[in-house]
Amino acid sequence: MLRSRHPRSIRLATTWLPALVRRRTGNIVATVCGVALAVALLASLGSFLSASKATMTRRAIDTVAVDWQVQAQPGADVAAVTAQVAAARHTAASEPVQFGATTGFRSSTGGSTRTTGPGEVVGISDTYRATFPAQLRNLIGSSTGVLLFQQTAANLAVAPGDSIVVERSGLPPATVTVDGIVDIPQADSLFQVVGAPSGAQPQAPPDNVLIVPTSVWHGLFDQLDPSHADQIHDQVHVRLDRHLSGDPSAAYTTVTGQARNLEATLAGTGLVGDNIGAALSAARSDALYAQVLFLFLGTPGAVLAGLLTAAVAASARDRRRRDQALLRTRGATVRQLVGLSVAEAVLVGAAGAALGLALAQVVGHLAFGTGRFGATTASAIGWSAAAALVGVAIGVVSIAVPAGRDARALNVVAARRTVGRAGDPRWMRFGLDIVLLAVALIIFWLTSRNGYQLVLAVEGVPGISVSYWAFAGPALLWLGAGLLAYRLTNLLLSRGRTLLALGLRPLTGGMADTIAASMHRQRRLIARGVAIVALTVGFAASTAVFNATYQQQAEVDAVLSNGADVTVTTSPGASLSPTSDTAARIAATPGVQHVEPLQHRFAYVGADLQDLYGVRTSTVVAAGRLQNAYFQGGTATQLIATLAARPDSLLVSAETVHDFQLLPGDAVTLRLQDSGTKRYVDVPFHYVGVAKEFPTAPHDSFLLANADYITQMTGSDAVGAFLVDTGSDTSAVAAALRTQLGTTATVADIGTTRAIVGSSLTAVDLDGLTKVELGFALALAAAATGLTLWLGLVERRRTLGIAAALGANRRQLAGFVWAEAGAVTVLGLVLGGIGAWALANMLAKVLIGVFDPPPDALAVPWPYLATVLAVAVAASALAAASATRSARATGAESLRTP
Amino acid sequence: MTGRPLVDVANVSRTFGRGPSAVVAVHGVTCVLDRGDLIALTGPSGSGKSTLLHLIAGLDLPTTGTVTWPGIGTRAELRPGPVAVVFQAPSLLPPLDVIENVALPLVLQGLGRRFAREAADDALIRLGLGELRHKLPEELSGGQAQRVAAARVLAGRPQLILADEPTGQLDHVNGTLVIDALLDAARHLGAAMIVNTHDRTIADRFPVQWSMTSGRLVHCAVASC
């Protein structure tokens, strides 16, 4: 009778698998958990990418005051352009805006006349501010009517109610009355040259700006002679419907496509200044950096979970070999044996994948507020499928591949062997660990040569790229360090057996030699355990250090932008002394721990008007939380001490040093406004060093000097801002100060600033990612030590049972177990710790691009590292105690089963 | 010699499980073992031979009745030292080589490493296993492994040897070699020995034969050898 072989194989599998699950529940469940851990980590990181990309897109869009500035080209019918833009498919709202150039403004207050350089007069409609609320920010006075830019108001020393004169080319001066003072947060984009490449854009927006109602603007410029037509131009400002993808790249593609479509419709009569596209373009780089972080921080975790699963599965390899031997004696073919192991692998992989995806859903909701595994539906499906496939692949590689190899290669007798005298693994003979470490260092060196530029966004090129090559450095260092830990443990246990026995003697007495002999013969198992613990510790510790450093620098960035926990900025024209009532009221506000007065003036360096900050040298380093990275040519303390030692010292931004070709010690004469005469006077300084960043200062160019010296030379100690240190409850203190100070000052708190800090990667909230990664790292640390150790010992319970049956007492049995557990844990933690230190340093260097500003030193999260240590030690201790108890309890019983 | 028996088993029963599924493995067994007794314990599978052996070895506790060791001491003092056990399945520690395995009971007793190794070496040579001293258990055949287990018994110089079907997994030739080794060890030490076996030929080599059926020690016979 002809019978198919397949039904028999299927019958065998359907009989075998349920029995396997019933009899080896512990090992099967542990392997499923290992797969689930890897799948959950990958899928959770998918959630992180999805959530962070959506956040980046939202923040990028939120920072844009006007989505498009469509500029009517010379000769075009402005009304037609306005109508076409308003009718465009994606236009949600639009407003015409007029620009007119002025040769300067003039004011006459307090008996003196002030004149500014050239500027702009902008005409807006009555509804403009409602349509584009983020374009202008009211400081004092009315929010409608004639509005003066704050810097212009400071230059002219005018306040609401004062009159100013507008100078026009070819027309007589005109006088207007100022109704309010405003800030223009996005002056750069408002005054961009539409259509010009980014390199041809003006370096800075105009300092002198007047915003007037459309009717006033027409009154000022309608009479302009046609020969001066180049002095005026028209724009249409557009708000889009903003129905965009959560992925910055997809959103960027959409809006740039829409912009091109509008330009095509306008047929040359208008050019689109695509502000929203520019913001999304920057976010695209940040999204790629988030992807980089995923690769750096997430992949090793998934690899580790895979290795752990393999280790868990390997702990049952002897059992599997014995099972195979039994099946073979009963007539099972190699094909059937391989089929059974594949069935076990698929069962474990599929169950692990399902569990992992469910776990990731929960983690995603808790940590990132989303259960989606991708920014788009396609990527969500892709992530889920990829994570599940990885789970099944781990199952197959961990279980089916070794089992298949055994089934083909071993005979029945060999299959029952458990220890063997096999030589070193092939990779050790080839020195793979050394090769990996050497290649890691070479790649690191090569990466350092291009300044660790991982994300390359070339101006004017639509595509951006990531230097994935740089990932190889830390990845190979991590793997190489793990393999080196294996080699060193193997070396210690093979060559250092006598030394090991000596070390064990105080703990295990006369059993030391026997235990050392046992460990010597099981060195491959122990070395594998040490390598896994070392890799886990390396991953957990380096990830924690990187994340802590990232958080530290994000905080530094926020402090840098905001100035302090709370910053109180005085209104233009106000002249508050550090000893004024206002200063005293700020200091007396509940929750305020320290108030640091900071002078803010405008000073001419040659023809450039720059921000000058006067600092109190005795307190500013601590109060301003000044980092060494803010300065060049010395530490923060050293350079501020220079200002104290020689009061006319001046710290200058790198750009100014470059522009004016300054050398240390050079005399620099600044022109500062005298408080008495209101005239600009020459004040001598000496250039002593470079300040790259300073709290509240602009990034490009500013000056730093001794406040006492500025007071002495200008006759005024007026404070520009108070930096307020609040300790903990920042928002409450900020609210109290707002209530107390009213409209006399602007109060900004760090919490709000932290949320606003926009385009850099620090905008990505790593809190969720950190929680997920550190949580997984803890779980991996527990699994790497406790679970693998326990499973290994359980698989060897027969050995321990024999010892118990021969009369080994509790202490002697414990000696066998604890010596092995101790070796795996201690060697793993020590070697892993060393690896983690090297890896964290390399990660911080390679990922320098994500830090803004770069860190002075790595932040070490000691409490978390102590928790990892405690979890690893506790898991080992628990495993060892459990194995000892199990050996004593089942000693004789275990000998009845082969 | 004190004249006291080595082991006194008084009306011992051992039940596994509870309720309707409970299995009475040993039922009301009473017997005494003296120094130099060489006993073959026979009976069908599941008759309670191994359980009785484990009770005598102090590896298990009776449900009712008492097992005492008047000529040895308390249960805690049985192993390592006075009582040695040989199991049906290989009972060598896989990570230790032959000489380390044989020396293990002495090491567990707290004797010096050098003394333990010399005693182990003597035992191996006495049983003709000297050339195996540096082999690992997995490098031995089943018969060799059980003879090494016999050498381990010899090295430990016990007063009572309990062998639970030591030839169960061996062919006749190897089984004979193992029993030769165990008898040689017992006689050399003057120890009492009980060997569980299904093999009539092996049982016939012992001067005393006990038989078990359904948990009861139903027959004690003195062999003619």
Interface residues (C-beta under 8 A of the other chain):
Chain A: R416 R417 T418 V419 G420 R421 G509 G510 M511 D513 T514 A517 S518 M519 R521 Q522 T799 I802 A803 A805 L806 G807 A808 N809 Q812 G891 A892 L895 R896 T897 P898
Chain B: S50 H54 A57 L59 D60 L78 R79 P80 G81 V85 F87 Q88 A89 P90 S91 L92 L93 P94 P95 L96 D97 E100 A103 L104 P105 V107 L108 Q109 G110 L111 G112 R113 L136 E138
